[in-house]
Amino acid sequence: MNKRENIYSLSGFTKVFKFTLLQTFKNPAYRASLIIFVLVMSLVGPLQSIITKNSMKSAEEALDINLVDSDIKAVTIVNTSEISLNEGDIKDAILWLIGNIPLSFTDDTKATLNSLKEDSVAIIISNTDAGYSVKGVVSDDTLVKPSDLDSLTGFVHERFEQARMAQSPLSSAMVERINAGITDGNVFTYEDYKAEKNKTIGGNQYIGYVMGYCIIAMLLISISNSYIMTSVTEEKTSKLVETLLVSVRPMALLMGKILGMMSYALSILVLGFLGSKISNLVMAAIFGSEITSVSASSLNFDMFTKFGVTGFLIMLLEIGISYFSFAILSGLFGSACVKQEDIPNATGTVMMITMVGYIGAIMGGIPDNTVINHLMSLLPPFSYYCLPIMYLCGRINLLVLIASFLIQGLLIASLTMLSARTYRNLILSDSSTPKLSAIFKSAKA
């Protein structure tokens, strides 16, 4: 290498960029991949919504009690508690639930149990030391299915609970508050309490955003990495790179290829976003607006519009940074490949780093712990997959966001310097192997 040559020179970058972008869109495989991924990204949100809504409907139907075809032919309600039941209301409910069968009310538990038949059920309501008890009882030779007995008992239990609360001295507002239950949380200190209160988005919606962004980032990074590595290796093995290096500098060759492929990846992102918006609008027009709100935001580009212009720019910036970091790494490993057979090993190494960051970001986001959130946001490769969502959902503050961007910027600068020192040697070498040790060895040469 000419020692006087500027190793950071980008002379010829424009030529390489245009050449890479043009060749990418000329390639039928790349065009087919773009169409497939855009269709998947456009349709997966509405399809997920439909599947989720159907699942919810099936669950509601499964919980809907219907005992018309059951073997229950007579019901006796034995109430020995001080809570009075509206017998007319219960009769109407049983008529709707089972049909026109004999229904009787009594307080004689012993006589009722002695008269049980194989197709009859007794519901025993009584006082206990702890409160009240509602139990379903059948005969030893009963024909009644356990599931039908449980459904009927639960139904009467609900009616008794309504009567019990209505007859209490509490106001209706207090009854509603009691029925709402208690929201439990792991808040122990004042600082924890403030952090919990400052979270703008929580629960399943937050987890949905974490998983959705991780999937989109991982998908774009993985696609681009494999393309860059394959392209670099093909040019190296075909000796085309030797011709290119005559007119362009090594850094210009690498950066032009990376940014050319980035344009291709961003076209997938933009078209996928537009396709997602259009498909959601169509689904909302056909099925109603609720169809797009029954599922989480996994792999749904609508999340890019949920946080305004600031949120959109932060997510787009982080995708660009994470892509660029992995793209440089892919270019380096690709330049260290001697033959096509080396590509799987090199791809596997980069993919391992990609998956560690992807899985770590998801697993670290699920606990929603303050310490873990900050660590995930500051440490690459985890921060590539979770930083925007952590900030936009209130898990980290602006200072942590800026610090993470600075760390990622320093990492990109380090990778760029490493590329400038090693790319020419690796791309022209026929004896290196796709290992990190070979890259650092070339940097020292």
C-alpha positions in Angstrom: 0.0 0.0 0.0 1.2 3.5 -0.8 2.1 5.0 2.6 1.3 8.5 1.3 -2.2 7.5 0.3 -5.0 8.8 2.5 -6.6 5.7 3.9 -9.8 7.6 4.7 -10.2 9.0 1.1 -13.7 8.6 -0.4 -12.5 9.4 -3.9 -14.8 7.4 -6.3 -17.5 6.9 -3.7 -20.3 8.3 -5.9 -19.4 5.9 -8.8 -19.5 2.9 -6.5 -22.7 4.0 -4.8 -24.5 4.4 -8.2 -23.1 1.2 -9.5 -24.2 -0.8 -6.4 -27.7 0.7 -6.3 -28.2 0.2 -10.1 -27.0 -3.4 -10.0 -29.1 -4.2 -7.0 -32.4 -3.1 -8.7 -31.3 -4.8 -11.9 -30.9 -8.1 -10.1 -34.2 -10.1 -10.4 -33.5 -11.8 -7.1 -33.2 -8.5 -5.3 -36.3 -7.1 -7.0 -38.3 -10.2 -6.0 -37.0 -10.0 -2.4 -38.1 -6.4 -2.2 -41.6 -7.2 -3.5 -42.0 -10.2 -1.1 -40.8 -8.3 2.0 -42.9 -5.2 1.2 -46.0 -7.5 0.8 -45.2 -9.3 4.0 -44.7 -6.1 6.0 -47.9 -4.5 4.4 -50.2 -7.5 5.1 -48.9 -8.9 8.4 -50.4 -6.2 10.5 -54.0 -6.6 9.2 -53.7 -10.4 9.1 -52.5 -10.4 12.7 -55.4 -8.2 13.6 -57.9 -10.6 11.9 -56.3 -13.6 13.6 -56.3 -11.9 17.0 -59.9 -10.8 16.6 -61.0 -14.3 15.5 -59.1 -15.8 18.5 -60.9 -13.4 20.8 -64.2 -14.3 19.3 -63.5 -18.0 19.7 -62.6 -17.4 23.3 -65.7 -15.5 24.0 -67.8 -18.2 22.4 -66.0 -20.8 24.5 -66.8 -18.8 27.6 -70.4 -18.3 26.6 -72.4 -20.8 28.7 -75.0 -22.9 26.9 -76.5 -25.9 28.6 -79.6 -26.4 26.5 -78.3 -29.8 25.2 -76.9 -30.9 28.6 -78.2 -33.8 30.7 -79.5 -31.5 33.4 -83.2 -31.9 33.7 -83.9 -30.4 37.1 -82.3 -27.8 39.4 -82.8 -27.2 43.1 -81.2 -24.1 44.7 -80.7 -24.5 48.4 -80.1 -21.2 50.1 -79.3 -21.3 53.8 -77.5 -17.9 53.9 -79.0 -14.6 55.0 -78.7 -13.2 51.4 -82.1 -13.4 49.6 -82.2 -14.3 45.9 -84.7 -12.9 43.4 -86.3 -16.2 42.5 -88.0 -14.7 39.4 -84.7 -13.4 38.1 -83.0 -16.8 38.7 -85.9 -18.6 37.0 -85.7 -16.4 33.9 -81.9 -16.9 33.8 -82.1 -20.7 34.1 -84.8 -20.8 31.4 -82.4 -18.9 29.1 -79.5 -21.0 30.2 -80.9 -24.6 30.1 -84.4 -24.4 28.9 -87.8 -25.1 30.5 -86.9 -27.5 33.3 -88.2 -27.9 36.9 -86.5 -25.3 39.2 -87.2 -25.1 42.9 -85.9 -23.1 45.9 -85.6 -24.4 49.4 -83.6 -24.2 52.6 -83.7 -27.9 53.4 -80.3 -29.2 52.4 -80.8 -32.8 53.7 -84.0 -33.5 51.9 -82.7 -32.0 48.7 -79.6 -34.2 48.7 -81.6 -37.3 49.5 -83.9 -36.8 46.6 -81.2 -36.2 43.9 -81.6 -38.2 40.7 -79.1 -39.0 38.0 -80.2 -36.0 35.9 -80.8 -33.4 38.6 -78.4 -30.9 40.2 -78.5 -29.1 43.6 -76.8 -25.8 44.1 -76.0 -25.3 47.8 -75.5 -21.7 49.1 -74.5 -21.5 52.7 -72.6 -19.5 55.3 -69.0 -20.4 56.2 -66.5 -19.2 58.8 -64.7 -17.2 56.1 -67.8 -15.9 54.2 -70.1 -17.8 51.8 -70.0 -21.1 49.8 -71.7 -21.9 46.5 -71.3 -25.6 45.6 -72.9 -27.8 42.9 -73.9 -31.3 44.0 -75.0 -34.3 41.9 -75.9 -38.0 42.7 -73.4 -40.8 42.7 -74.9 -42.2 39.5 -75.2 -38.8 37.8 -75.4 -38.4 34.0 -74.4 -34.7 34.3 -71.0 -33.8 32.9 -68.5 -32.1 35.3 -68.1 -29.2 32.8 -71.8 -28.6 32.7 -72.0 -28.8 36.5 -69.1 -26.3 36.8 -70.8 -23.9 34.3 -74.1 -24.0 36.1 -72.5 -23.5 39.6 -70.4 -20.6 38.3 -73.5 -19.0 36.8 -75.4 -19.2 40.1 -72.4 -18.0 42.0 -72.3 -14.9 39.8 -76.0 -14.2 40.5 -75.5 -14.7 44.2 -72.4 -12.4 44.2 -74.5 -9.7 42.5 -77.3 -10.1 45.1 -74.8 -10.1 48.0 -73.2 -6.8 46.8 -76.6 -5.2 46.1 -77.8 -6.0 49.7 -74.6 -4.7 51.3 -74.7 -1.2 53.0 -72.1 0.1 50.5 -72.8 2.6 47.8 -72.9 1.6 44.2 -69.7 3.6 43.6 -68.0 1.7 46.4 -69.2 -1.6 45.0 -67.8 -0.7 41.6 -64.4 0.2 43.2 -64.3 -3.1 45.1 -65.1 -5.1 42.0 -62.4 -3.3 40.1 -59.8 -5.0 42.4 -56.3 -3.9 43.2 -53.5 -3.0 40.8 -50.4 -4.5 42.2 -46.9 -3.3 41.3 -43.3 -3.7 42.4 -42.9 -0.1 43.7 -40.9 0.1 46.9 -39.2 3.5 47.0 -40.2 7.1 46.1 -37.8 7.0 43.1 -39.3 3.8 41.9 -42.7 5.3 42.3 -41.8 8.4 40.3 -40.2 6.2 37.6 -43.4 4.1 37.4 -45.6 7.2 37.2 -43.5 8.7 34.4 -43.9 5.7 32.1 -46.0 6.9 29.2 -46.8 3.5 27.8 -47.1 0.2 29.8 -48.3 -3.3 29.8 -48.9 -5.3 26.7 -48.8 -2.2 24.5 -45.2 -1.5 25.6 -44.1 -5.1 25.0 -45.8 -5.0 21.6 -43.7 -2.0 20.6 -40.5 -3.6 21.9 -41.1 -6.8 19.9 -42.3 -4.9 16.9 -39.3 -2.6 16.6 -36.9 -5.5 17.3 -38.4 -7.6 14.5 -38.3 -4.7 12.0 -34.7 -3.8 12.9 -33.5 -7.4 12.8 -35.2 -8.0 9.5 -33.6 -5.1 7.7 -30.2 -5.7 9.3 -30.2 -9.4 8.4 -31.3 -8.8 4.8 -28.7 -6.1 4.2 -25.8 -8.0 5.9 -26.2 -11.1 3.8 -26.4 -9.0 0.6 -23.3 -6.9 1.4 -21.2 -10.0 2.4 -22.2 -11.9 -0.7 -21.6 -9.0 -3.0 -18.1 -8.2 -1.6 -17.1 -11.9 -1.8 -18.4 -12.2 -5.4 -16.4 -9.2 -6.5 -13.3 -10.5 -4.7 -13.5 -14.0 -6.2 -14.3 -12.7 -9.7 -11.3 -10.3 -9.6 -13.6 -7.4 -10.4 -12.5 -5.6 -7.2 -8.9 -5.4 -8.6 -10.3 -3.4 -11.5 -12.4 -1.2 -9.3 -9.4 -0.3 -7.0 -7.6 1.2 -9.9 -10.1 4.1 -10.0 -11.5 4.3 -6.5 -10.0 4.2 -3.0 -10.6 1.2 -0.7 -12.8 3.2 1.7 -14.8 4.7 -1.1 -15.4 1.1 -2.4 -16.6 -0.1 1.0 -18.7 2.9 1.9 -20.2 3.1 -1.6 -21.3 -0.5 -1.4 -22.7 -0.1 2.1 -24.7 3.0 1.4 -25.9 1.6 -1.9 -27.3 -1.4 -0.1 -28.6 0.9 2.7 -30.7 2.7 0.0 -32.1 -0.6 -1.0 -32.9 -1.5 2.6 -34.5 1.9 3.2 -36.6 1.5 0.1 -38.0 -1.7 1.8 -38.6 0.3 5.0 -40.4 3.2 3.2 -42.5 1.0 0.9 -43.3 -1.3 3.8 -44.4 1.6 5.9 -46.6 3.0 3.1 -48.0 -0.5 2.3 -48.8 -1.0 6.0 -50.7 2.3 6.2 -52.6 1.6 3.0 -53.6 -1.9 4.1 -54.7 -0.7 7.5 -56.8 2.0 6.0 -58.4 -0.6 3.6 -59.0 -3.0 6.5 -60.5 -0.3 8.6 -62.9 0.7 5.8 -64.0 -2.9 5.3 -64.2 -4.2 8.8 -64.3 -1.1 10.9 -61.6 0.9 12.8 -61.5 -1.7 15.7 -59.9 -4.3 13.4 -56.6 -2.5 13.5 -56.5 -2.0 17.3 -57.2 -5.5 18.6 -53.6 -6.7 18.3 -50.2 -5.5 19.5 -47.9 -3.6 17.2 -45.6 -6.5 16.3 -44.2 -6.0 12.8 -46.6 -3.2 12.1 -45.1 -0.1 10.7 -47.9 2.0 12.2 -45.7 2.3 15.3 -43.6 4.8 13.4 -46.5 7.2 13.5 -47.5 6.6 17.1 -44.9 9.0 18.6 -45.1 12.0 16.3 -42.4 13.5 14.1 -39.8 13.2 16.9 -40.4 9.5 17.5 -40.3 8.8 13.7 -36.9 10.6 13.4 -35.5 8.9 16.4 -36.5 5.4 15.2 -35.3 6.2 11.7 -31.9 7.5 13.0 -31.4 4.4 15.1 -32.2 2.0 12.3 -29.7 3.9 10.1 -27.0 3.7 12.8 -27.6 0.0 13.6 -27.6 -0.8 9.9 -24.4 1.1 9.2 -22.6 -0.6 12.1 -23.5 -4.1 11.0 -22.9 -3.2 7.4 -19.3 -2.2 8.0 -18.8 -5.4 10.0 -20.3 -7.5 7.1 -18.1 -5.7 4.6 -15.0 -6.6 6.7 -16.0 -10.2 7.1 -16.9 -10.4 3.4 -13.5 -9.0 2.4 -11.8 -11.7 4.5 -13.6 -14.5 2.6 -11.4 -16.3 0.0 -14.0 -18.3 -1.7 -17.8 -18.8 -1.8 -17.6 -21.6 0.7 -16.3 -19.1 3.3 -19.5 -17.0 3.2 -21.6 -19.2 5.6 -18.9 -19.0 8.3 -18.6 -15.3 8.0 -22.4 -14.8 7.8 -22.8 -17.0 10.8 -20.5 -14.8 12.9 -22.2 -11.6 12.0 -25.7 -13.2 12.4 -24.7 -14.5 15.9 -23.9 -10.9 17.0 -27.2 -9.8 15.3 -29.3 -12.4 17.2 -27.5 -11.8 20.5 -28.6 -8.2 20.3 -32.1 -9.1 19.0 -32.9 -11.8 21.6 -31.2 -9.8 24.4 -33.3 -6.7 23.7 -36.6 -8.6 23.7 -35.7 -10.6 26.9 -34.4 -7.5 28.6 -37.5 -5.5 27.7 -40.0 -8.0 29.0 -39.1 -7.6 32.8 -39.4 -3.8 32.4 -36.8 -3.2 35.1 -35.2 0.2 35.4 -31.7 -1.0 35.8 -32.0 -3.5 32.9 -33.7 -0.9 30.7 -30.7 1.5 31.2 -28.1 -1.3 30.5 -29.9 -2.4 27.4 -30.2 1.2 26.1 -26.4 1.9 26.6 -24.8 -1.4 25.5 -24.5 -2.3 21.8 -25.6 -4.5 20.2 -28.7 -4.5 22.5 -29.2 -0.8 22.2 -29.6 -1.1 18.4 -32.9 -3.0 19.0 -34.5 -1.2 21.9 -33.1 2.4 22.4 -35.9 4.3 20.5 -38.7 2.4 22.2 -37.1 2.7 25.7 -37.0 6.4 25.3 -40.3 7.0 23.6 -42.1 4.8 26.1 -40.6 6.7 29.1 -38.2 4.0 30.3 -35.1 6.2 29.9 -34.5 10.0 29.8 -33.0 12.3 27.2 -29.5 12.1 28.7 -29.4 8.3 28.4 -30.6 8.6 24.8 -27.8 11.1 23.9 -25.2 9.0 25.8 -26.3 5.9 23.9 -26.1 7.7 20.5 -22.6 8.9 21.5 -21.5 5.3 22.3 -22.9 4.0 19.0 -21.2 6.9 17.2 -17.8 6.0 18.8 -18.3 2.4 17.8 -19.0 3.4 14.2 -15.9 5.6 14.1 -13.8 2.7 15.5 -15.2 0.3 12.8 -14.6 2.9 10.1 -11.0 3.3 11.2 -10.5 -0.5 11.3 -12.0 -0.7 7.8 -9.7 2.0 6.5 -6.6 0.1 7.8 -7.7 -3.4 6.7 -10.0 -3.3 3.7 -7.4 -3.1 0.9 -5.2 -5.8 2.4 -8.2 -8.2 3.0 -9.9 -7.6 -0.3 -6.7 -8.3 -2.2 -5.5 -11.2 -0.1 -6.0 -14.8 -1.0 -4.9 -16.4 2.2 -7.0 -14.8 4.9 -9.9 -16.5 6.6 -13.3 -15.0 7.7 -12.3 -14.6 11.3 -12.1 -11.5 13.5 -8.4 -12.4 14.3 -7.6 -12.1 10.6 -9.1 -8.6 10.5 -7.2 -7.4 13.5 -4.0 -9.0 12.2 -4.4 -7.1 8.9 -4.9 -3.8 10.8 -1.5 -4.2 12.5 0.2 -4.9 9.2 
